[in-house]
Amino acid sequence: MNDTTHEVAVLGLGGMGSAALAELSRRGIDVVGVDRWRPPHDHGSSHGQSRIFRVAYFEHPDYVPLARRSGILWRELDGRHRERVFIETGGAWMGDRNSEIVSGSLRAAVEHGLEHELLDPDEVRRRWPAFRPPADSSCFYEKDTGLVCPEHAITVMLREARRTGATIRCGERVIDLDVNETRVRIRTSEGEILARRAIVAAGSWTNELVGCAGIDLQPTRQLLGWTAPVDPEPLREGRMPIWAFTDDEQMFQYGFPICEGLPGPSGPKIARHHDGAPVKPDTVEREIGAKDEEHLVAGLEDRIPAAHGRVIEAKVCLYTLSTDRHFLIDHHPAHRNVVIACGFSGHGFKFCPVLGEALADLVMEGGSDLPVGFLSSARMGSNRG
């Protein structure tokens, strides 16, 4: 049996857990991180070569200060390592002027004074010949948009955590938690961990570990795919930004330029942002079928014909949806020495480094100067504006 004692235990070493582990270790805290698999892995939500980073946040302007801080931290992390962690590409969101991705991004940009442009379809085609925007569409463009590579980000955050003294226990499933006001006893498949405090960043498995009043999470199945493009040249980094086209009010298709130095396939990556089918994380169907591939590429031939082609690889990813599709960052309602980070709802990875700072603040100090109060459980049961 492998029994250890620490000041803080971090449960789950995806993007959020790895960031919190690295930050706590940087501060000189005796911290242990535990993951059921060996990160970076493809069982949860922190894989798939790329995640969008953006600042003009259409989901709600309250995220903008966190995004600004996160962008600084991603660039610093990228500068400290040989792996490509952050790549600035620009971002073009195309749809009806009243669609969420256009109007919401504009709202955030105006409220926070962010540099941006509104482009008509002719200007979109002139700048980026690969795109075929609808004649009646608008394009919100933000040059500060980029991508984060989740595999590289987790690798280097865990590397930094180890260098500063963190203990990392991988391939170890957490079976249960026993919490009182002075300690957290964590029973795992390999032994027991005692800690004074804990952060639970277990993604779609959060309900199993800390199911409690005020937290209602639904994992859903999502798809990521790469195509064999008709013409890769106009799709390469520097020639095309990250993009999104609205399908309807609930869904949009998005994708990335072809970037060198990233893990996985070399073709253009595409996906769709929507709620997806509800699943259980341990039994989700991970095989990719013909209907999955059709769903990924639908509309691509009209929107970006150069990227249209057969799907050369596809993966399943998990969204963990909160009831209002916003994050939940807060203390456990019954235990102040346990902090929960969950409900990232398909748009959380870009915030990993700043939320790593906030989680370290919350678990050690009980609060944070970072503007995360709007993500607390106090809002649950009501709608945000």
Helices and strands as residue ranges (DSSP letters): E 4-11, H 15-26, E 31-34, E 51-53, G 61-63, H 64-79, E 86-88, E 91-95, I 100-104, H 105-112, E 117-119, H 121-127, E 138-142, E 146-148, H 150-163, E 167-169, E 174-179, E 184-188, E 191-200, G 203-205, H 206-210, E 218-227, G 233-235, E 242-248, E 251-256, E 269-273, E 277-278, H 290-297, H 300-303, G 305-307, E 311-321, E 328-332, E 335-342, G 349-351, H 352-365, G 373-375, G 377-379
